[in-house]
Amino acid sequence: MDKKSLPSPELLRKLLTYDADTGKLYWRERPVDMFPHQRAANSWNARFAGKEAFTADSDKGYRKGKIYGTTQLAHRVIWAMEMDGHPSDQIDHKNGNRSDNRLANLRDVTNAENGRNQKRHNTSTSGATGVYWNKARRKWRAHIKISGRQHHLGLFNKFAEAVAARHSAETEHGFHENHGRAA
């Protein structure tokens, strides 16, 4: 989503309130000067004011809603409202729950940083990210991808040793502590 398509933080705060405990947005009552006539203001306020906003889910599981006919993502709106500016790149949900929009769960990150906080892929046969059984060598292989390149971390007799090598590499390369969590 383009930063320019997101309304200003000031306008967002005029239109919405944010509940920091739940991470939910609610529509504010709008003054008549935001509408062509009083009847339109009364109708909109009766229908929406005080009610939860951004209740639809995008195809990727993010909360979304419309502001003046333009679809916006709730986590980007919340970031702009609470941080008084648009995110510089992406917003990461630290715990991996895309509908958990509490500010404590959000962080402004680059694409690379966001990729270092992914759930464990459902194709993992070992149950540990970056660790698999090398049938030919009859050992556990650990690997990690950094900047698009695969790095071999070693072959290990014990699964726990391979997992430890992977965790050590994740720490060394700044992966988020939740990276590799269960899907």
C-alpha positions, 0 to 999 in steps of 0.5 A, a space after each residue: 500500500 502506497 504511503 501517499 494513499 493513507 490519509 494524514 495522521 491528523 485526519 485519521 484521529 478526527 475519524 477514528 479512535 483507537 483502543 490500545 488494550 484491544 487494538 481495535 479502531 472505532 468510528 468517531 461521530 463526524 461533524 456536519 461540515 464533513 457532509 453535504 447536509 445535516 441529514 447525511 451527517 445524522 444518517 452516517 453518525 446513527 449508523 457508524 459513530 461509536 461502532 467498530 471500524 476495520 472489521 473486514 479481513 483481507 485475503 492475507 488475514 489483515 484487518 481492513 476498512 475504507 476511508 473515503 472509498 479507499 481501502 486501508 489496512 488497520 495496522 498501518 492506520 494505527 501506526 500513523 495515528 499513534 506514531 504521528 507518521 506513516 510507517 517507513 516500510 512494512 509493519 510487522 505483527 511480532 506475534 504473527 497474528 495479523 489481526 492483533 493490532 495492539 501497538 505493542 505487537 506492531 513494529 516498523 521494519 524493512 522487508 528483510 526484517 519482516 522476513 526474519 519473523 516468519 512462522 515455521 513453514 508447513 512443509 517442515 518435516 523436522 518441526 524446526 525451521 532450517 533443520 532437516 534430515 539428510 538421508 544420504 549422510 544420515 545426519 541432521 543438516 542445519 541451514 539459514 537464508 541471509 539476504 537471499 543466499 542459503 548458508 550451510 551451518 553444518 551436519 549434526 548427529 543429534 537433532 538438538 545440536 542442529 537446532 542449536 546451530 540454527 538458533 545461534 545463527 538466527 541470533 547472530 543475524 538479528 532474527 526476531 525471537 518469534 521466528 520459526 514459531 508454530 503455524 
